[in-house]
Amino acid sequence: MPMKKNIIQLAIPTPLRRSFDYLHETVLPIGSRVQAPFGRRSVVGIVTAHLHKSDFPIDKLKSISAVIDQTPLIDEKLLALYQWASDYYHHPLGDVLLGTLPKKIRDGKNIVVAENNSPSAIEKPLPDFALTFEQITAIETIQRTKTFQTFLLAGVTGSGKTEVYLRAIAEVLKKQQQALVLVPEIALTPQTVQRFEARFSVPVLALHSGLTDKKRSDAWMSATHETPCIVIGTRSAVFAPLRKLGIIIVDEEHDISFKQQSGFRYSARDVAVMRAKMNDIPVVLGSATPSLESIRNTNEKKYFLLILPDRTGIATQPTVTLHNIRNEILQQGLSPALIECMHHHLKKNQQVLLFLNRRGFAPVALCHQCGWSAMCQHCDARMTVHENPKRFICHHCGYLEKWVRTCQSCQQSELTLMGVGTEQLETVLTTLFPDKNICRIDRDQVKTFTQLEKKLKAVHEGTADIIVGTQMIVKGHHFENVTLVAAIDVDQALFSGDFRATERLGQSLLQVAGRAGRAEKPGEVFIQTHEPHHPLLEILFAKTYFDFANLILAERKLAKLPPFVPMASIRAEGKQKETVIAFLHAAKQAIKKIPISISDPVPATMEKKAGVYRAFLFLQSAQRQCLNQALSQFILFIDKRKSHGRSVRFVIDVDPMEFG
């Protein structure tokens, strides 16, 4: 008599939005990995359920070929989080599950690491400094919380938010539980790890893409042990397999880096809040410039607001100058007043940080005679001029072209360089300050994690006098000797078509301003603008960030935009513009019966990128449930429609942050 086989449901990494039924002689642990045949290949899958019956005939089901794990790799709570994320973001469960695992684990390798030792003393001796009243209040409030609660820790830069995190985590570790700390950038991970290792005796595990595959896999497996530990990582670390989780911290919670912009488009901040809710534990969202979503949640009493209004110790807030550069003669973007101010700080052997969120030498090479400019052959974008080596580069698709001196249209004029990038700024600084060391930090200079560490080390050790950088230097860094911070060009964001641009401008300016005067030396912030009396800039620096944020929230509410009316987007892309638009029109027809607002097909901000045309449908509804129904209806439309084949690709983005 043949042995009865069990029906095992697997999540497999595939674009197909369903799980798959297989047979096996034994009941396998849910959350364990197996090897299974899939088409003509063998794949690694995760056991998600045991079934009494299948929608398919039993004799048509294939058998699992090998069992990799004898015990669950992913526990039930974490598996439930994966399922929620798959449903909320309308992304295939197998892709969600396997896509967030380290490569060796995803490939089915067995990683064996020693059990984390549980030290007798969790915390090392506390540092000898006094906490502020607000810090004490925040720490005690978080420590008293035994169940799920989302805290928004809004503290000005240098107000001691990390110390609040450390003391809240200490209480959790004493209960033999574990902590998860999320940071937005790989660059912030080493300094955070060092600070936590200096404070605690428990293992501090780093999880981010800058690690080697072995180190990342080892750290991930170490997190599966139930002894006290701290995991510190970037976006994907929100799925770290901690089984005795006691608290989650999301530092710089406003940062757009927490939203994945390709593939599985999840927000690590929002997933962290849901994980805390599922585990019935507190979650702390920290920022000097909280997101409008989080501020709205505090206004509606969904989040508990904790405020740190002052810097710790003797450090004070920097003075701010909004400098009008209208009619001024600039030296590659630098006003005479700023140059003089730089000399003043550098003479005191202090460091200066210049923020310009535009890399390259010049954004545009323009013919003064006929107006021709170098355009990318594959994108609706101008080519950026780079000096070393001299060439045109498209910053959107990476396309390169040789440098040409004369106009390629009228052949009569030498090209004029318009605008300033970080490369040009570095060049002029070398002329203006020949005796000073200049450190440029942008994606052209920093291509690896090691290069970034080297640059930051030069800043911390004081061998760099002037730091020039893009968004990479804005967040979280503690530069003790930086006393002057200057923003070179901030006007573009004031007139952007992106409704989030002013929010991000305010956050960037306050964050970069927060790098000045973080120790005992007073700091100064110098902002160059053609619009010094713009109401948003005046409110940002004359009042508080919350005044600035609430003004923008009032505008968003009137315009029925997020965070008041939830949004999702469907982006289609293909080689033929007409095919893309036709696909989106058909998609709109398929979902228009759902009571939501649906736009007509809208070209992307950059319609053509890397040779591909891109357009959007925007979906909005005050009822999140209706938005989900519409996206589910779109997926049914995709499943039924075969004619678009491979000519059109699509992406679903729930709560989108970018529209390019």
C-alpha positions in Angstrom: 0.0 0.0 0.0 1.5 3.4 -1.0 2.4 5.8 1.8 0.1 8.7 2.1 1.9 12.0 1.3 1.3 15.4 3.0 0.4 18.5 1.0 2.9 21.2 1.7 2.4 24.8 0.6 5.6 26.7 -0.5 6.5 30.3 -1.1 8.8 30.4 -4.1 10.6 33.5 -5.6 8.6 34.1 -8.8 6.5 37.0 -10.3 3.5 34.7 -10.0 1.3 36.0 -7.1 0.5 32.7 -5.4 1.9 29.9 -3.4 2.5 26.4 -4.7 1.4 23.0 -3.5 3.9 20.0 -3.2 3.9 16.6 -1.7 6.2 15.2 1.0 6.3 12.1 3.2 6.4 14.0 6.5 4.9 17.2 7.9 7.6 19.8 7.5 8.1 22.7 9.9 6.4 25.9 8.8 9.1 28.5 8.1 11.8 26.0 7.0 13.6 25.8 3.7 13.2 23.0 1.1 14.5 22.3 -2.4 11.7 21.7 -4.9 11.4 21.3 -8.7 9.9 24.3 -10.5 9.5 24.0 -14.2 12.9 22.9 -15.6 14.9 24.1 -12.6 15.2 23.4 -8.9 14.5 26.2 -6.5 14.6 27.0 -2.7 11.2 27.6 -1.2 9.8 28.3 2.3 7.1 26.1 3.9 4.2 28.4 4.6 1.3 26.0 5.4 0.1 22.4 5.6 -3.0 21.7 3.6 -5.8 19.0 3.8 -6.5 19.4 0.2 -5.3 21.1 -2.9 -7.0 22.9 -5.8 -5.0 20.7 -8.1 -5.3 16.9 -8.6 -3.0 15.1 -6.2 -1.4 13.1 -9.0 -0.4 16.3 -10.7 1.5 17.6 -7.7 5.3 17.3 -7.6 7.2 16.1 -4.6 9.7 18.2 -2.6 13.2 17.0 -3.6 15.2 17.8 -0.4 14.7 19.2 3.1 17.2 21.9 4.1 16.1 22.8 7.6 15.0 20.4 10.3 13.7 23.3 12.5 12.0 26.5 11.3 14.3 29.2 10.0 11.5 31.8 10.2 9.1 31.8 13.1 5.4 32.2 12.9 5.3 35.9 13.9 7.9 36.8 11.3 6.1 34.7 8.7 2.9 36.6 9.5 4.8 39.9 9.0 6.0 38.7 5.6 2.4 37.8 4.6 1.1 41.2 5.8 3.8 43.0 3.7 3.0 40.9 0.7 -0.7 41.7 1.0 -0.3 45.4 1.8 2.2 46.1 -1.0 0.6 43.7 -3.5 3.9 41.9 -4.1 4.4 38.1 -4.5 5.0 36.4 -1.2 7.8 34.2 -2.5 9.7 37.3 -3.8 9.0 39.1 -0.5 10.3 36.2 1.6 13.3 35.0 -0.3 14.3 38.5 -1.6 15.0 39.8 1.9 17.2 36.9 3.0 21.0 37.0 2.7 22.2 35.3 -0.6 23.7 32.2 1.0 20.5 31.5 3.0 18.4 32.3 -0.1 20.5 29.8 -2.1 19.9 27.0 0.4 23.3 26.9 2.1 23.4 25.7 5.7 25.0 28.4 7.9 26.0 27.2 11.4 27.1 29.8 14.0 27.8 29.4 17.7 25.0 30.3 20.2 25.3 33.9 21.4 26.7 34.0 24.9 24.5 35.6 27.4 26.8 37.9 29.5 26.3 38.2 33.2 26.5 42.0 32.9 24.3 43.4 30.1 25.4 47.0 30.3 28.9 48.4 30.8 29.4 51.3 33.2 27.3 54.3 32.2 29.0 57.5 30.9 29.4 60.3 33.4 27.1 63.0 32.1 23.8 64.5 33.1 20.6 63.9 31.2 18.2 66.7 30.4 14.8 66.7 32.0 13.2 65.9 28.6 15.6 62.9 28.1 14.7 61.5 31.5 11.0 61.9 30.7 11.3 60.2 27.3 13.4 57.3 28.8 11.0 56.7 31.7 7.9 56.9 29.4 9.3 54.3 27.0 10.6 52.0 29.8 7.2 52.0 31.4 5.5 50.8 28.3 4.9 47.0 28.3 2.7 46.7 25.2 2.5 48.1 21.7 2.9 51.8 21.4 4.5 54.0 18.7 6.6 56.8 20.0 7.7 59.7 17.9 10.9 61.0 19.5 11.3 64.5 17.9 14.6 66.0 19.0 16.6 68.7 17.5 20.0 67.7 16.1 22.4 67.0 19.0 19.7 66.7 21.6 20.7 63.2 22.7 18.2 60.9 20.9 20.7 58.1 20.8 21.2 58.2 24.6 17.4 57.7 24.9 17.6 54.7 22.5 20.5 53.2 24.5 18.7 53.4 27.9 15.4 52.1 26.5 17.3 49.2 25.0 19.2 48.5 28.2 15.9 47.8 30.0 14.8 45.4 27.3 18.1 43.5 27.4 17.8 43.1 31.2 14.6 41.2 30.5 16.6 38.8 28.3 15.0 40.2 25.2 16.4 41.6 22.0 16.5 44.9 20.2 16.3 46.0 16.5 17.7 49.4 15.4 17.2 50.6 11.9 19.3 53.4 10.3 18.7 54.8 6.8 22.2 54.6 5.3 25.1 52.1 5.4 27.4 55.0 6.2 25.7 55.4 9.6 26.0 51.7 10.6 29.6 51.6 11.7 29.5 54.6 14.1 26.2 53.3 15.5 27.6 49.8 16.0 30.7 51.2 17.7 28.6 53.3 20.1 26.4 50.3 21.0 29.4 48.0 21.5 31.0 50.5 23.8 27.8 50.5 25.9 26.7 46.8 26.0 28.2 43.4 26.5 25.7 41.6 24.3 26.4 40.8 20.7 25.8 43.7 18.4 25.0 42.4 14.9 25.3 44.5 11.8 23.0 43.7 8.8 23.4 45.7 5.6 24.3 45.3 1.9 27.9 46.6 2.4 28.8 43.4 4.3 30.3 40.4 2.6 27.8 37.6 1.9 29.4 35.4 4.6 29.3 38.2 7.3 25.7 39.0 6.4 24.6 35.4 6.5 26.4 34.8 9.8 24.8 37.9 11.4 21.4 36.8 10.2 21.7 33.3 11.6 23.1 34.7 14.9 19.9 36.7 15.2 17.9 33.5 15.2 19.2 32.6 18.7 17.1 33.6 21.6 19.7 35.1 23.8 19.9 39.0 24.2 21.4 40.8 21.3 21.1 44.0 19.2 20.6 44.0 15.5 21.6 47.3 13.7 20.9 47.5 10.1 19.4 49.3 7.1 16.1 48.8 5.4 16.0 44.9 5.0 17.0 44.4 8.6 13.4 45.1 9.6 12.9 41.4 8.7 15.8 40.2 11.0 14.8 36.8 12.5 14.8 38.0 16.2 12.5 35.7 18.2 12.5 37.5 21.5 12.1 41.0 20.2 11.5 43.6 22.9 11.8 47.0 21.2 12.3 48.5 17.7 14.1 51.8 17.1 13.9 53.6 13.7 16.5 56.4 13.6 16.0 59.3 11.1 12.5 57.9 10.5 11.7 60.6 7.9 14.5 59.4 5.5 13.4 58.4 2.1 16.0 55.6 2.1 13.6 53.6 4.3 11.4 53.2 1.2 12.6 50.6 -1.3 12.5 52.1 -4.8 12.7 48.9 -6.9 11.3 45.4 -6.8 9.4 44.9 -3.5 8.6 48.5 -2.7 8.1 48.5 1.0 8.6 51.2 3.7 10.9 49.7 6.4 9.5 52.3 8.8 5.9 51.3 8.3 6.8 47.6 8.3 8.6 48.2 11.6 5.5 49.7 13.2 3.4 46.7 12.0 6.0 44.3 13.4 5.9 46.1 16.8 2.1 45.8 16.7 2.2 42.1 15.9 4.8 41.5 18.7 3.0 43.8 21.1 6.1 45.8 21.9 7.1 49.5 21.7 8.6 51.1 18.6 10.4 54.4 18.7 10.6 56.6 15.6 13.3 59.2 16.0 14.1 62.3 14.0 15.0 66.0 14.2 12.7 66.5 11.2 9.9 63.9 11.4 7.9 62.9 8.3 4.5 64.5 7.7 3.0 61.1 8.1 4.3 60.7 11.6 3.4 64.2 12.6 -0.1 63.7 11.4 -0.3 60.5 13.5 0.8 62.4 16.6 -1.8 65.1 15.9 -4.4 62.3 15.8 -3.1 60.7 18.9 -2.1 57.5 17.1 1.6 58.1 18.1 2.8 59.4 21.4 5.0 62.5 21.0 8.2 62.9 23.0 10.1 66.1 22.4 13.8 67.0 23.0 13.9 70.7 22.3 17.5 71.5 23.2 21.0 70.3 22.5 22.8 68.4 25.3 25.7 69.7 27.4 27.0 73.2 26.4 26.3 72.8 22.7 23.9 75.4 21.3 21.9 75.7 18.2 23.8 77.3 15.3 23.0 80.8 14.1 21.4 80.9 10.7 21.9 83.4 7.8 19.5 83.4 4.8 21.8 85.2 2.3 20.3 86.9 -0.7 22.4 86.2 -3.8 20.4 88.2 -6.3 22.6 90.4 -8.5 25.7 89.1 -6.8 28.8 88.0 -8.7 29.4 84.4 -7.7 32.6 82.4 -8.0 31.3 79.0 -9.2 28.3 79.3 -6.9 30.1 80.9 -3.9 29.1 84.4 -2.9 31.8 86.9 -1.6 30.1 86.9 1.9 30.3 83.1 2.1 34.0 83.0 1.0 34.8 85.6 3.7 32.8 83.5 6.3 34.8 80.4 5.3 38.1 82.2 5.8 36.9 83.3 9.3 36.2 79.7 10.4 39.2 78.1 8.7 41.6 80.6 10.4 40.5 79.1 13.7 41.4 75.6 12.5 37.8 74.7 12.3 36.1 72.7 9.6 33.7 73.9 7.0 31.0 71.8 5.3 29.5 72.8 1.9 26.2 71.1 0.9 25.4 71.0 -2.9 23.0 68.2 -3.9 24.3 68.1 -7.5 27.3 66.0 -8.5 29.5 66.4 -11.6 31.2 69.6 -12.9 28.2 71.4 -14.5 24.6 70.2 -15.0 24.4 71.7 -18.6 26.6 72.5 -21.5 24.8 75.0 -23.6 25.4 76.7 -27.0 25.1 80.5 -26.5 24.3 81.0 -30.2 21.4 78.5 -30.9 20.5 77.0 -27.5 21.7 73.4 -28.3 22.6 71.3 -25.3 24.0 67.8 -25.0 21.0 65.4 -24.5 21.2 61.7 -23.5 20.3 59.4 -26.4 18.4 57.1 -24.1 16.7 59.5 -21.6 14.7 62.8 -21.6 17.6 64.4 -19.8 20.5 66.7 -20.4 24.0 65.2 -20.0 26.1 66.3 -17.1 29.6 67.6 -17.7 32.3 65.8 -15.8 35.9 67.2 -15.7 38.1 64.4 -14.6 38.1 62.7 -17.1 36.4 65.3 -19.3 33.2 63.8 -20.7 29.4 63.8 -20.7 27.5 61.4 -18.3 23.8 60.8 -18.0 23.1 60.6 -14.2 19.9 58.6 -14.9 21.1 55.7 -17.1 24.9 56.0 -16.9 25.3 56.6 -20.7 28.7 58.2 -21.6 29.8 60.4 -24.4 33.1 62.1 -25.4 33.4 65.7 -24.6 33.0 68.1 -27.5 34.0 71.8 -27.4 31.7 73.2 -30.1 28.0 73.1 -30.7 26.9 70.0 -32.5 24.0 71.8 -34.1 25.3 75.1 -35.5 29.1 74.3 -35.3 29.7 78.0 -34.5 30.1 78.4 -30.7 32.1 77.0 -27.9 29.8 75.5 -25.3 29.0 77.5 -22.2 28.8 75.6 -18.9 25.7 76.4 -16.9 25.3 75.7 -13.2 27.7 74.2 -10.6 28.2 70.7 -9.4 30.3 69.3 -6.6 33.3 68.6 -8.9 33.4 72.3 -10.1 33.0 73.5 -6.5 36.0 71.4 -5.4 38.0 72.9 -8.3 37.3 76.5 -7.3 37.9 75.8 -3.6 41.4 74.5 -4.5 42.1 77.9 -6.0 40.5 80.0 -3.3 42.0 77.9 -0.4 45.3 76.4 -1.8 46.6 75.5 1.7 43.5 73.6 2.8 42.6 69.9 2.3 39.3 69.4 0.5 37.3 66.3 0.9 34.5 65.6 -1.6 31.9 63.1 -0.7 29.5 62.2 -3.5 28.7 59.1 -5.6 31.5 59.8 -8.1 34.1 59.8 -5.3 32.5 57.2 -3.1 31.6 54.0 -4.9 32.3 51.5 -2.2 31.6 51.2 1.6 35.4 51.2 2.2 35.9 54.4 0.3 33.1 56.1 2.3 34.7 54.9 5.6 38.0 56.4 4.5 36.5 59.8 3.7 34.6 59.9 6.9 37.7 59.0 8.9 39.5 62.0 7.3 36.7 64.3 8.5 36.7 62.9 12.0 40.5 63.0 12.4 40.6 66.6 11.2 42.8 66.0 8.1 40.0 67.4 5.9 39.5 71.2 6.3 36.6 71.7 3.8 34.0 69.0 3.2 32.0 69.2 0.0 29.1 66.8 -0.4 25.7 65.9 -1.6 22.8 64.3 0.4 25.3 61.6 1.6 26.7 64.0 4.3 23.4 65.4 5.5 22.1 62.8 8.0 23.2 61.5 11.3 26.9 62.3 11.2 28.6 63.8 14.2 31.4 66.1 13.1 32.7 67.7 16.2 35.0 70.3 14.6 32.5 71.5 11.9 31.5 75.0 12.8 30.3 76.4 9.5 27.7 74.6 7.3 26.7 76.3 4.0 23.9 75.3 1.5 25.0 76.5 -1.9 21.8 76.3 -3.9 18.4 75.6 -2.4 16.0 77.4 -4.7 15.2 74.5 -7.1 13.1 72.6 -4.5 11.0 75.7 -3.8 9.5 75.6 -7.3 9.5 71.8 -7.9 6.4 70.0 -9.4 6.8 67.2 -6.8 4.4 67.9 -3.9 6.9 66.4 -1.5 9.8 68.7 -2.5 9.3 71.5 0.1 9.0 68.9 2.9 12.3 67.3 1.8 14.0 70.7 1.4 13.1 71.6 5.0 14.3 68.3 6.3 17.6 68.5 4.3 18.3 72.1 5.4 17.7 71.4 9.1 19.6 68.1 8.9 22.7 69.7 7.2 22.4 72.6 9.6 22.5 70.2 12.4 26.1 69.2 11.5 27.3 72.6 12.7 28.4 73.4 16.3 27.7 70.0 17.8 30.4 70.2 20.4 31.6 73.2 22.6 32.3 75.4 19.6 29.4 77.6 18.4 28.1 76.8 14.9 27.0 78.9 12.0 24.7 78.0 9.1 24.9 80.0 5.8 22.1 79.5 3.2 22.4 81.0 -0.2 19.1 81.7 -2.0 17.4 84.1 -4.4 14.3 83.9 -2.2 15.4 84.8 1.4 11.9 86.0 2.2 10.1 82.8 1.0 7.5 82.1 3.7 8.6 78.4 4.0 12.2 79.3 4.6 11.3 82.1 7.1 9.1 79.8 9.1 11.6 77.0 9.0 14.3 79.0 10.6 12.4 81.7 12.5 10.0 79.2 14.2 10.1 75.5 14.7 10.1 72.5 12.3 6.6 71.6 13.6 5.3 75.0 12.5 6.8 74.4 9.1 5.4 70.9 8.9 1.9 71.9 10.0 1.8 74.6 7.3 2.6 72.0 4.7 0.1 69.6 6.2 -2.6 72.2 5.9 -1.8 72.6 2.2 -1.8 68.8 1.7 -5.2 68.5 3.4 -6.8 71.1 1.1 -5.3 69.4 -1.9 -6.4 66.0 -0.8 -2.9 64.6 -0.9 -1.0 62.1 1.3 -0.9 61.7 4.3 -4.6 62.7 4.3 -5.7 60.7 1.3 -3.8 57.5 0.7 -2.2 57.0 -2.8 -0.9 54.2 -4.9 0.7 54.2 -8.3 0.8 51.8 -11.2 3.9 52.5 -13.4 4.1 50.9 -16.9 7.2 51.0 -19.0 8.1 49.7 -22.5 10.0 50.5 -25.7 6.9 51.9 -27.4 5.2 54.9 -25.9 1.8 54.1 -27.5 1.9 50.6 -26.1 2.5 51.9 -22.6 -0.3 54.4 -22.7 -2.7 51.8 -24.2 -1.9 49.4 -21.4 -2.6 52.0 -18.7 -5.9 53.0 -20.4 -6.9 49.3 -20.4 -5.9 49.0 -16.7 -8.0 52.0 -15.8 -11.0 50.5 -17.6 -10.6 47.3 -15.6 -10.6 49.0 -12.2 -12.8 52.0 -12.7 -15.8 50.3 -11.1 -14.1 50.5 -7.7 -15.1 53.8 -6.0 -11.7 55.5 -6.1 -10.1 58.4 -7.9 -8.0 57.3 -10.9 -5.9 59.6 -13.0 -5.5 59.3 -16.8 -2.1 57.9 -17.8 0.5 60.5 -16.8 4.0 60.6 -18.3 6.8 60.1 -15.7 8.7 63.3 -14.7 11.4 61.9 -17.0 9.2 60.1 -19.6 12.1 58.3 -21.4 14.8 56.7 -19.3 17.4 54.2 -20.5 15.5 53.8 -23.7 12.3 53.0 -22.0 9.1 55.1 -22.0 7.4 55.3 -18.6 3.9 56.5 -17.5 1.7 56.3 -14.4 -1.8 55.7 -13.2 -2.4 57.4 -9.8 -5.0 55.9 -7.5 -6.4 57.7 -4.5 -9.1 57.0 -1.9 -9.8 58.1 1.6 -10.7 54.5 2.3 -7.6 52.3 2.3 -9.8 49.2 1.7 -11.0 50.6 -1.6 -7.5 51.3 -2.7 -6.6 47.7 -1.9 -9.6 46.4 -3.8 -8.6 48.5 -6.9 -5.0 47.1 -6.8 -6.4 43.5 -6.4 -8.7 44.2 -9.4 -5.6 45.3 -11.4 -3.8 42.1 -10.6 -6.8 40.1 -11.8 -6.7 42.2 -15.0 -3.0 41.3 -15.4 -3.7 37.6 -14.8 -6.4 37.5 -17.5 -4.5 39.7 -20.0 -1.9 37.9 -22.0 -1.6 40.2 -25.1 0.8 42.7 -23.5 3.3 39.9 -23.1 6.8 41.3 -22.5 6.2 44.5 -24.3 5.1 46.3 -21.2 6.3 45.9 -17.6 4.5 47.2 -14.6 5.2 48.2 -11.0 2.8 48.7 -8.2 3.9 51.2 -5.6 1.7 51.6 -2.4 2.4 54.9 -0.6 4.8 56.1 -3.3 7.6 58.5 -2.4 9.0 59.2 -5.9 7.4 59.8 -9.3 10.4 59.8 -11.7 
